[in-house]
Amino acid sequence: MSLNHYAIFTPDFSLLGKWLPQLLKGNPPEELKELQGKKGLLFSESVLNKFIEEDYKHGNSALILNENRSLRTFSSGEKRKALLQYLLSQEPDFLVLDNPFDSLDRTSVSDLKLSLQRISETTVIIQLFNRKEDLLPFLDSILKVENEQIVEIFEVSEFQQNNNETNFSEIRNIPPAPVKFQGVPDILVKMKNVSVSYEGKPVLENISWEIRKGDFWQLTGPNGSGKTTLLSMIYGDNPKAYGVDLYLFGNKKGSGESVWEIKKKIGYFSPALTELFNRRNTVLEMLISGLVDSVGLYQKPGDREIRLAKEWLKTLNLEDKSAKIFTELSELHKRMVLIGRAMIKHPPLLILDEPTTSLDDKSALQITSLINLIVRESTTAVIFVSHRKEKGLEPKAIYHLIPSENGSKGEILVE
């Protein structure tokens, strides 16, 4: 007997609320009644993180009983493979996949899709997804969920045709810089034959990379290839950045300029930036915090700072959210505010680390429209980090990391 496989699309996955736990317990809605009384398991980042926490606390994990290394040392693809094997060993009747391809490189995505194709022959698959390109090829129907209710059922081809994205031309000009950075050279970052190892294990080998004013780069590479290490050499206080041929804003790293002086010239965004942030700052205050290099505001702002932040709210089309508590925003609006916060000073360099991950196609397009606007209307150099080639986003060049036994090498790909 052939199995039916489903995808679930919803504007906000938090709206699944009690619906998803009930499904996993074998109490599905009428539209999935063939799963009544069946055993379901969840394949998701949140489930994986519980195993990682267990590994951290106890030094072992049920996912890797026969391994001699920590789960935390596995690449993203290896971790998900281990989780999938563990779930299958429990012999579920169906698997719910919560955005299984987020943050995976193309090879890992391809490998996981092949595994899921095989699993689909004996196990019902239900895929929660944000991006149309992630839809598994063997799915039969797409269920649209709003407020914990299935409101529409689509054939896959029908959904593809009816949900075309549109660009967001309503994003306007960006406000001017509040002050001009002085003495910033044309070459912002210069690495020459930089190699990095950790505990004898090579991570990067002979990396040479120049970033100039106004450049627009995409940084790519497989999971575990050293992208985070490379960024931390520029933005963080990575001790490996000292004693190598690395220049930031004209000064050799370690020649006297503090990490805080460097960070003042860099705007930074990552979805992890506010993971532990729980202050009840307003949206306006969160934007202003970018002027004082903090995440969240801890002091009373002046009139000029308030005026500038309000101009940014106008640019972001979030004027009506000014007094709203930042942590209560949608994921898209949080990211737009955080990118505005990173850019409010017009820093010489802006690093955007996975700004579109976990967003749906429409939201991702809004983020890329904002990035394009920043590139077009400022002299800020942008490094955009992502595995995906985002629709409408056109970096001038790609710096791609290629893993090898001696550490990842870099190659420049011109678009």
Contacts in CASP RR format, 6 or more apart in sequence:
PFRMAT RR
TARGET T0000
AUTHOR 0000-0000-0000
METHOD contacts of the structure
MODEL  1
MSLNHYAIFTPDFSLLGKWLPQLLKGNPPEELKELQGKKGLLFSESVLNK
FIEEDYKHGNSALILNENRSLRTFSSGEKRKALLQYLLSQEPDFLVLDNP
FDSLDRTSVSDLKLSLQRISETTVIIQLFNRKEDLLPFLDSILKVENEQI
VEIFEVSEFQQNNNETNFSEIRNIPPAPVKFQGVPDILVKMKNVSVSYEG
KPVLENISWEIRKGDFWQLTGPNGSGKTTLLSMIYGDNPKAYGVDLYLFG
NKKGSGESVWEIKKKIGYFSPALTELFNRRNTVLEMLISGLVDSVGLYQK
PGDREIRLAKEWLKTLNLEDKSAKIFTELSELHKRMVLIGRAMIKHPPLL
ILDEPTTSLDDKSALQITSLINLIVRESTTAVIFVSHRKEKGLEPKAIYH
LIPSENGSKGEILVE
3 120 0 8 1.000
3 121 0 8 1.000
3 122 0 8 1.000
3 123 0 8 1.000
3 124 0 8 1.000
4 34 0 8 1.000
4 124 0 8 1.000
4 140 0 8 1.000
4 141 0 8 1.000
5 120 0 8 1.000
5 124 0 8 1.000
5 125 0 8 1.000
5 126 0 8 1.000
5 127 0 8 1.000
5 136 0 8 1.000
5 138 0 8 1.000
5 139 0 8 1.000
5 140 0 8 1.000
6 32 0 8 1.000
6 124 0 8 1.000
6 125 0 8 1.000
6 126 0 8 1.000
6 127 0 8 1.000
6 139 0 8 1.000
6 140 0 8 1.000
6 141 0 8 1.000
6 142 0 8 1.000
6 143 0 8 1.000
7 126 0 8 1.000
7 127 0 8 1.000
7 128 0 8 1.000
7 129 0 8 1.000
7 135 0 8 1.000
7 136 0 8 1.000
7 139 0 8 1.000
7 141 0 8 1.000
7 142 0 8 1.000
7 143 0 8 1.000
7 156 0 8 1.000
8 16 0 8 1.000
8 126 0 8 1.000
8 127 0 8 1.000
8 128 0 8 1.000
8 129 0 8 1.000
8 142 0 8 1.000
8 143 0 8 1.000
8 144 0 8 1.000
8 145 0 8 1.000
9 129 0 8 1.000
9 142 0 8 1.000
9 143 0 8 1.000
9 144 0 8 1.000
9 145 0 8 1.000
9 159 0 8 1.000
9 360 0 8 1.000
10 16 0 8 1.000
10 128 0 8 1.000
10 144 0 8 1.000
10 145 0 8 1.000
10 146 0 8 1.000
11 146 0 8 1.000
11 360 0 8 1.000
12 330 0 8 1.000
12 331 0 8 1.000
13 98 0 8 1.000
13 128 0 8 1.000
15 145 0 8 1.000
15 146 0 8 1.000
15 147 0 8 1.000
15 148 0 8 1.000
16 128 0 8 1.000
16 145 0 8 1.000
16 148 0 8 1.000
17 148 0 8 1.000
18 148 0 8 1.000
19 29 0 8 1.000
19 145 0 8 1.000
19 148 0 8 1.000
20 42 0 8 1.000
20 96 0 8 1.000
22 28 0 8 1.000
23 29 0 8 1.000
23 32 0 8 1.000
23 35 0 8 1.000
23 40 0 8 1.000
23 96 0 8 1.000
23 126 0 8 1.000
24 40 0 8 1.000
24 41 0 8 1.000
24 42 0 8 1.000
24 96 0 8 1.000
26 35 0 8 1.000
26 36 0 8 1.000
26 37 0 8 1.000
26 38 0 8 1.000
26 39 0 8 1.000
26 40 0 8 1.000
27 36 0 8 1.000
27 37 0 8 1.000
28 35 0 8 1.000
28 36 0 8 1.000
29 149 0 8 1.000
29 150 0 8 1.000
31 143 0 8 1.000
31 150 0 8 1.000
31 153 0 8 1.000
32 126 0 8 1.000
32 143 0 8 1.000
35 93 0 8 1.000
35 94 0 8 1.000
35 124 0 8 1.000
38 93 0 8 1.000
38 94 0 8 1.000
38 124 0 8 1.000
39 90 0 8 1.000
39 91 0 8 1.000
39 92 0 8 1.000
39 93 0 8 1.000
39 94 0 8 1.000
40 92 0 8 1.000
40 93 0 8 1.000
40 94 0 8 1.000
40 95 0 8 1.000
40 96 0 8 1.000
41 87 0 8 1.000
41 90 0 8 1.000
41 92 0 8 1.000
41 94 0 8 1.000
41 95 0 8 1.000
41 96 0 8 1.000
42 95 0 8 1.000
42 96 0 8 1.000
42 98 0 8 1.000
43 80 0 8 1.000
43 83 0 8 1.000
43 84 0 8 1.000
43 87 0 8 1.000
43 95 0 8 1.000
43 96 0 8 1.000
43 97 0 8 1.000
43 98 0 8 1.000
43 100 0 8 1.000
44 96 0 8 1.000
44 97 0 8 1.000
44 98 0 8 1.000
44 99 0 8 1.000
45 98 0 8 1.000
45 99 0 8 1.000
45 102 0 8 1.000
46 98 0 8 1.000
47 83 0 8 1.000
48 79 0 8 1.000
48 80 0 8 1.000
48 83 0 8 1.000
51 61 0 8 1.000
51 62 0 8 1.000
51 63 0 8 1.000
51 71 0 8 1.000
51 83 0 8 1.000
52 61 0 8 1.000
52 71 0 8 1.000
52 72 0 8 1.000
52 79 0 8 1.000
54 60 0 8 1.000
54 61 0 8 1.000
54 62 0 8 1.000
55 61 0 8 1.000
55 63 0 8 1.000
55 64 0 8 1.000
55 70 0 8 1.000
55 71 0 8 1.000
55 72 0 8 1.000
56 70 0 8 1.000
56 72 0 8 1.000
59 70 0 8 1.000
61 71 0 8 1.000
62 86 0 8 1.000
63 71 0 8 1.000
63 79 0 8 1.000
63 82 0 8 1.000
63 83 0 8 1.000
63 85 0 8 1.000
63 86 0 8 1.000
64 71 0 8 1.000
64 74 0 8 1.000
64 82 0 8 1.000
71 79 0 8 1.000
71 82 0 8 1.000
74 82 0 8 1.000
75 108 0 8 1.000
75 222 0 8 1.000
75 223 0 8 1.000
75 224 0 8 1.000
76 103 0 8 1.000
76 104 0 8 1.000
76 105 0 8 1.000
76 108 0 8 1.000
76 223 0 8 1.000
76 224 0 8 1.000
77 104 0 8 1.000
77 108 0 8 1.000
77 111 0 8 1.000
77 112 0 8 1.000
77 223 0 8 1.000
80 100 0 8 1.000
80 104 0 8 1.000
80 108 0 8 1.000
80 112 0 8 1.000
81 111 0 8 1.000
81 112 0 8 1.000
81 115 0 8 1.000
84 112 0 8 1.000
84 115 0 8 1.000
84 119 0 8 1.000
87 95 0 8 1.000
88 119 0 8 1.000
88 123 0 8 1.000
92 123 0 8 1.000
93 123 0 8 1.000
93 124 0 8 1.000
94 123 0 8 1.000
94 124 0 8 1.000
94 125 0 8 1.000
94 126 0 8 1.000
95 119 0 8 1.000
95 123 0 8 1.000
95 124 0 8 1.000
95 125 0 8 1.000
95 126 0 8 1.000
96 126 0 8 1.000
96 127 0 8 1.000
96 128 0 8 1.000
97 116 0 8 1.000
97 125 0 8 1.000
97 126 0 8 1.000
97 127 0 8 1.000
97 128 0 8 1.000
98 128 0 8 1.000
99 128 0 8 1.000
99 129 0 8 1.000
99 130 0 8 1.000
99 134 0 8 1.000
99 358 0 8 1.000
100 112 0 8 1.000
100 116 0 8 1.000
100 127 0 8 1.000
100 134 0 8 1.000
101 109 0 8 1.000
101 112 0 8 1.000
101 131 0 8 1.000
101 134 0 8 1.000
102 130 0 8 1.000
102 357 0 8 1.000
102 358 0 8 1.000
103 223 0 8 1.000
103 354 0 8 1.000
103 357 0 8 1.000
103 387 0 8 1.000
104 112 0 8 1.000
104 223 0 8 1.000
104 387 0 8 1.000
105 221 0 8 1.000
105 222 0 8 1.000
105 223 0 8 1.000
105 225 0 8 1.000
105 387 0 8 1.000
106 222 0 8 1.000
106 387 0 8 1.000
107 222 0 8 1.000
108 222 0 8 1.000
108 223 0 8 1.000
109 387 0 8 1.000
113 136 0 8 1.000
113 137 0 8 1.000
116 125 0 8 1.000
116 136 0 8 1.000
117 136 0 8 1.000
117 137 0 8 1.000
117 138 0 8 1.000
119 125 0 8 1.000
120 136 0 8 1.000
120 138 0 8 1.000
125 136 0 8 1.000
125 138 0 8 1.000
125 139 0 8 1.000
127 134 0 8 1.000
127 135 0 8 1.000
127 136 0 8 1.000
127 139 0 8 1.000
129 135 0 8 1.000
130 358 0 8 1.000
130 359 0 8 1.000
130 360 0 8 1.000
130 361 0 8 1.000
131 360 0 8 1.000
131 361 0 8 1.000
131 364 0 8 1.000
131 388 0 8 1.000
132 159 0 8 1.000
132 160 0 8 1.000
132 163 0 8 1.000
132 361 0 8 1.000
135 142 0 8 1.000
135 156 0 8 1.000
139 156 0 8 1.000
140 156 0 8 1.000
141 153 0 8 1.000
141 154 0 8 1.000
141 155 0 8 1.000
141 156 0 8 1.000
142 153 0 8 1.000
142 154 0 8 1.000
142 155 0 8 1.000
142 156 0 8 1.000
142 159 0 8 1.000
143 150 0 8 1.000
143 152 0 8 1.000
143 153 0 8 1.000
143 154 0 8 1.000
144 150 0 8 1.000
144 151 0 8 1.000
144 152 0 8 1.000
144 153 0 8 1.000
144 154 0 8 1.000
145 151 0 8 1.000
154 162 0 8 1.000
163 361 0 8 1.000
165 361 0 8 1.000
165 362 0 8 1.000
165 365 0 8 1.000
165 391 0 8 1.000
166 362 0 8 1.000
166 365 0 8 1.000
167 365 0 8 1.000
167 369 0 8 1.000
167 392 0 8 1.000
168 365 0 8 1.000
168 366 0 8 1.000
168 369 0 8 1.000
169 369 0 8 1.000
170 317 0 8 1.000
171 315 0 8 1.000
171 316 0 8 1.000
171 317 0 8 1.000
171 366 0 8 1.000
171 369 0 8 1.000
171 370 0 8 1.000
171 373 0 8 1.000
172 314 0 8 1.000
172 315 0 8 1.000
173 315 0 8 1.000
173 373 0 8 1.000
173 377 0 8 1.000
174 312 0 8 1.000
174 315 0 8 1.000
174 343 0 8 1.000
174 373 0 8 1.000
174 374 0 8 1.000
174 377 0 8 1.000
174 378 0 8 1.000
175 308 0 8 1.000
175 311 0 8 1.000
175 312 0 8 1.000
175 315 0 8 1.000
175 344 0 8 1.000
176 346 0 8 1.000
177 345 0 8 1.000
177 346 0 8 1.000
177 378 0 8 1.000
178 291 0 8 1.000
178 304 0 8 1.000
178 308 0 8 1.000
178 344 0 8 1.000
178 345 0 8 1.000
178 346 0 8 1.000
179 345 0 8 1.000
181 265 0 8 1.000
181 346 0 8 1.000
181 347 0 8 1.000
181 348 0 8 1.000
184 213 0 8 1.000
184 249 0 8 1.000
184 265 0 8 1.000
184 348 0 8 1.000
185 249 0 8 1.000
185 250 0 8 1.000
186 212 0 8 1.000
186 213 0 8 1.000
187 210 0 8 1.000
187 211 0 8 1.000
187 212 0 8 1.000
187 247 0 8 1.000
187 250 0 8 1.000
188 211 0 8 1.000
188 212 0 8 1.000
188 213 0 8 1.000
188 215 0 8 1.000
188 248 0 8 1.000
188 249 0 8 1.000
188 265 0 8 1.000
188 348 0 8 1.000
188 349 0 8 1.000
188 381 0 8 1.000
189 209 0 8 1.000
189 210 0 8 1.000
189 211 0 8 1.000
189 234 0 8 1.000
189 246 0 8 1.000
189 247 0 8 1.000
189 248 0 8 1.000
189 349 0 8 1.000
190 209 0 8 1.000
190 210 0 8 1.000
190 211 0 8 1.000
190 245 0 8 1.000
190 246 0 8 1.000
190 247 0 8 1.000
190 250 0 8 1.000
191 207 0 8 1.000
191 208 0 8 1.000
191 209 0 8 1.000
191 210 0 8 1.000
191 233 0 8 1.000
191 244 0 8 1.000
191 245 0 8 1.000
191 246 0 8 1.000
191 247 0 8 1.000
192 208 0 8 1.000
192 245 0 8 1.000
192 246 0 8 1.000
193 206 0 8 1.000
193 207 0 8 1.000
193 208 0 8 1.000
193 245 0 8 1.000
194 204 0 8 1.000
194 206 0 8 1.000
194 207 0 8 1.000
194 208 0 8 1.000
194 233 0 8 1.000
194 244 0 8 1.000
194 245 0 8 1.000
194 246 0 8 1.000
195 202 0 8 1.000
195 204 0 8 1.000
195 205 0 8 1.000
195 206 0 8 1.000
195 207 0 8 1.000
195 244 0 8 1.000
195 407 0 8 1.000
196 202 0 8 1.000
196 203 0 8 1.000
196 204 0 8 1.000
196 229 0 8 1.000
196 233 0 8 1.000
196 240 0 8 1.000
196 244 0 8 1.000
197 203 0 8 1.000
198 240 0 8 1.000
202 405 0 8 1.000
202 406 0 8 1.000
202 407 0 8 1.000
203 226 0 8 1.000
203 229 0 8 1.000
203 407 0 8 1.000
203 408 0 8 1.000
204 226 0 8 1.000
204 229 0 8 1.000
204 230 0 8 1.000
204 401 0 8 1.000
204 407 0 8 1.000
204 408 0 8 1.000
205 404 0 8 1.000
205 406 0 8 1.000
205 407 0 8 1.000
205 408 0 8 1.000
205 409 0 8 1.000
206 409 0 8 1.000
207 230 0 8 1.000
207 408 0 8 1.000
207 409 0 8 1.000
207 410 0 8 1.000
208 410 0 8 1.000
209 399 0 8 1.000
209 410 0 8 1.000
209 412 0 8 1.000
211 217 0 8 1.000
211 349 0 8 1.000
211 381 0 8 1.000
211 383 0 8 1.000
212 381 0 8 1.000
213 348 0 8 1.000
213 379 0 8 1.000
213 381 0 8 1.000
214 375 0 8 1.000
214 378 0 8 1.000
214 379 0 8 1.000
214 380 0 8 1.000
214 381 0 8 1.000
214 382 0 8 1.000
215 381 0 8 1.000
215 382 0 8 1.000
215 396 0 8 1.000
215 397 0 8 1.000
216 375 0 8 1.000
216 381 0 8 1.000
216 382 0 8 1.000
216 384 0 8 1.000
216 394 0 8 1.000
216 395 0 8 1.000
216 396 0 8 1.000
216 397 0 8 1.000
217 381 0 8 1.000
217 382 0 8 1.000
217 383 0 8 1.000
217 384 0 8 1.000
217 395 0 8 1.000
217 396 0 8 1.000
217 397 0 8 1.000
217 398 0 8 1.000
217 399 0 8 1.000
218 383 0 8 1.000
218 384 0 8 1.000
218 385 0 8 1.000
218 386 0 8 1.000
218 393 0 8 1.000
218 395 0 8 1.000
218 397 0 8 1.000
218 398 0 8 1.000
218 399 0 8 1.000
219 227 0 8 1.000
219 230 0 8 1.000
219 231 0 8 1.000
219 383 0 8 1.000
219 384 0 8 1.000
219 385 0 8 1.000
219 398 0 8 1.000
219 399 0 8 1.000
219 401 0 8 1.000
220 227 0 8 1.000
220 385 0 8 1.000
220 386 0 8 1.000
220 387 0 8 1.000
220 398 0 8 1.000
220 399 0 8 1.000
220 400 0 8 1.000
220 401 0 8 1.000
221 227 0 8 1.000
221 387 0 8 1.000
221 400 0 8 1.000
221 401 0 8 1.000
221 402 0 8 1.000
221 408 0 8 1.000
222 401 0 8 1.000
222 403 0 8 1.000
224 403 0 8 1.000
225 401 0 8 1.000
225 402 0 8 1.000
225 403 0 8 1.000
225 408 0 8 1.000
226 401 0 8 1.000
226 408 0 8 1.000
227 385 0 8 1.000
227 401 0 8 1.000
229 238 0 8 1.000
229 240 0 8 1.000
230 401 0 8 1.000
231 351 0 8 1.000
231 353 0 8 1.000
231 383 0 8 1.000
231 385 0 8 1.000
232 238 0 8 1.000
232 241 0 8 1.000
233 240 0 8 1.000
233 241 0 8 1.000
233 246 0 8 1.000
233 253 0 8 1.000
234 241 0 8 1.000
234 248 0 8 1.000
234 266 0 8 1.000
234 349 0 8 1.000
234 351 0 8 1.000
235 262 0 8 1.000
235 263 0 8 1.000
235 266 0 8 1.000
235 268 0 8 1.000
235 351 0 8 1.000
236 259 0 8 1.000
236 262 0 8 1.000
236 263 0 8 1.000
237 259 0 8 1.000
241 253 0 8 1.000
241 254 0 8 1.000
242 253 0 8 1.000
242 254 0 8 1.000
243 253 0 8 1.000
243 254 0 8 1.000
244 253 0 8 1.000
245 252 0 8 1.000
246 252 0 8 1.000
246 253 0 8 1.000
247 253 0 8 1.000
248 257 0 8 1.000
248 262 0 8 1.000
249 257 0 8 1.000
249 262 0 8 1.000
249 265 0 8 1.000
249 348 0 8 1.000
251 257 0 8 1.000
260 293 0 8 1.000
263 293 0 8 1.000
264 293 0 8 1.000
264 347 0 8 1.000
265 347 0 8 1.000
265 348 0 8 1.000
265 349 0 8 1.000
266 347 0 8 1.000
266 348 0 8 1.000
266 349 0 8 1.000
266 350 0 8 1.000
266 351 0 8 1.000
267 342 0 8 1.000
267 343 0 8 1.000
267 345 0 8 1.000
267 347 0 8 1.000
267 349 0 8 1.000
267 350 0 8 1.000
267 351 0 8 1.000
268 342 0 8 1.000
268 350 0 8 1.000
268 351 0 8 1.000
268 353 0 8 1.000
269 335 0 8 1.000
269 338 0 8 1.000
269 339 0 8 1.000
269 342 0 8 1.000
269 350 0 8 1.000
269 351 0 8 1.000
269 352 0 8 1.000
269 353 0 8 1.000
269 355 0 8 1.000
270 353 0 8 1.000
270 354 0 8 1.000
271 335 0 8 1.000
271 353 0 8 1.000
271 354 0 8 1.000
271 355 0 8 1.000
271 357 0 8 1.000
271 358 0 8 1.000
273 295 0 8 1.000
273 338 0 8 1.000
274 295 0 8 1.000
274 326 0 8 1.000
274 327 0 8 1.000
274 334 0 8 1.000
274 338 0 8 1.000
277 295 0 8 1.000
277 296 0 8 1.000
277 326 0 8 1.000
277 327 0 8 1.000
278 327 0 8 1.000
279 296 0 8 1.000
280 325 0 8 1.000
280 327 0 8 1.000
281 289 0 8 1.000
281 296 0 8 1.000
281 297 0 8 1.000
281 325 0 8 1.000
281 326 0 8 1.000
282 322 0 8 1.000
282 323 0 8 1.000
282 324 0 8 1.000
282 325 0 8 1.000
282 326 0 8 1.000
283 313 0 8 1.000
283 318 0 8 1.000
283 321 0 8 1.000
283 322 0 8 1.000
283 323 0 8 1.000
283 324 0 8 1.000
283 325 0 8 1.000
283 326 0 8 1.000
283 329 0 8 1.000
283 333 0 8 1.000
283 337 0 8 1.000
284 306 0 8 1.000
284 309 0 8 1.000
284 310 0 8 1.000
284 313 0 8 1.000
284 322 0 8 1.000
284 323 0 8 1.000
285 296 0 8 1.000
285 297 0 8 1.000
285 301 0 8 1.000
285 326 0 8 1.000
286 296 0 8 1.000
286 297 0 8 1.000
286 326 0 8 1.000
286 337 0 8 1.000
286 338 0 8 1.000
286 341 0 8 1.000
287 309 0 8 1.000
287 312 0 8 1.000
287 313 0 8 1.000
287 337 0 8 1.000
287 340 0 8 1.000
287 341 0 8 1.000
287 344 0 8 1.000
288 297 0 8 1.000
288 301 0 8 1.000
288 305 0 8 1.000
288 306 0 8 1.000
288 308 0 8 1.000
288 309 0 8 1.000
288 344 0 8 1.000
289 295 0 8 1.000
289 296 0 8 1.000
289 297 0 8 1.000
289 341 0 8 1.000
290 341 0 8 1.000
290 342 0 8 1.000
290 344 0 8 1.000
290 345 0 8 1.000
291 305 0 8 1.000
291 308 0 8 1.000
291 344 0 8 1.000
291 345 0 8 1.000
292 299 0 8 1.000
296 326 0 8 1.000
301 309 0 8 1.000
308 344 0 8 1.000
309 344 0 8 1.000
310 319 0 8 1.000
310 322 0 8 1.000
312 340 0 8 1.000
312 344 0 8 1.000
313 319 0 8 1.000
313 321 0 8 1.000
313 322 0 8 1.000
315 373 0 8 1.000
316 336 0 8 1.000
316 337 0 8 1.000
316 340 0 8 1.000
316 370 0 8 1.000
318 333 0 8 1.000
318 336 0 8 1.000
318 337 0 8 1.000
321 329 0 8 1.000
321 333 0 8 1.000
326 334 0 8 1.000
326 337 0 8 1.000
327 334 0 8 1.000
329 337 0 8 1.000
331 358 0 8 1.000
331 359 0 8 1.000
331 363 0 8 1.000
332 359 0 8 1.000
332 363 0 8 1.000
332 366 0 8 1.000
332 367 0 8 1.000
335 355 0 8 1.000
335 359 0 8 1.000
335 367 0 8 1.000
336 366 0 8 1.000
336 367 0 8 1.000
336 370 0 8 1.000
339 352 0 8 1.000
339 355 0 8 1.000
339 367 0 8 1.000
339 370 0 8 1.000
339 371 0 8 1.000
339 374 0 8 1.000
342 350 0 8 1.000
342 352 0 8 1.000
343 350 0 8 1.000
343 374 0 8 1.000
343 378 0 8 1.000
343 380 0 8 1.000
346 378 0 8 1.000
346 379 0 8 1.000
346 380 0 8 1.000
347 380 0 8 1.000
348 379 0 8 1.000
348 380 0 8 1.000
348 381 0 8 1.000
349 380 0 8 1.000
349 381 0 8 1.000
349 382 0 8 1.000
349 383 0 8 1.000
350 374 0 8 1.000
350 380 0 8 1.000
350 381 0 8 1.000
350 382 0 8 1.000
350 383 0 8 1.000
351 383 0 8 1.000
351 385 0 8 1.000
352 371 0 8 1.000
352 382 0 8 1.000
352 383 0 8 1.000
352 384 0 8 1.000
352 385 0 8 1.000
353 385 0 8 1.000
354 385 0 8 1.000
354 386 0 8 1.000
355 367 0 8 1.000
355 371 0 8 1.000
355 384 0 8 1.000
355 386 0 8 1.000
356 363 0 8 1.000
356 364 0 8 1.000
356 367 0 8 1.000
356 368 0 8 1.000
356 386 0 8 1.000
356 388 0 8 1.000
356 390 0 8 1.000
357 386 0 8 1.000
359 367 0 8 1.000
361 391 0 8 1.000
364 390 0 8 1.000
364 391 0 8 1.000
365 391 0 8 1.000
365 392 0 8 1.000
368 390 0 8 1.000
368 391 0 8 1.000
368 392 0 8 1.000
368 393 0 8 1.000
371 382 0 8 1.000
371 384 0 8 1.000
371 393 0 8 1.000
372 392 0 8 1.000
372 393 0 8 1.000
372 394 0 8 1.000
374 380 0 8 1.000
374 382 0 8 1.000
375 382 0 8 1.000
382 395 0 8 1.000
384 393 0 8 1.000
384 395 0 8 1.000
394 415 0 8 1.000
395 415 0 8 1.000
396 414 0 8 1.000
396 415 0 8 1.000
397 412 0 8 1.000
397 413 0 8 1.000
397 414 0 8 1.000
397 415 0 8 1.000
398 412 0 8 1.000
398 413 0 8 1.000
398 414 0 8 1.000
398 415 0 8 1.000
399 410 0 8 1.000
399 411 0 8 1.000
399 412 0 8 1.000
399 413 0 8 1.000
400 410 0 8 1.000
400 411 0 8 1.000
400 412 0 8 1.000
400 413 0 8 1.000
401 408 0 8 1.000
401 409 0 8 1.000
401 410 0 8 1.000
402 408 0 8 1.000
402 409 0 8 1.000
402 410 0 8 1.000
402 411 0 8 1.000
END
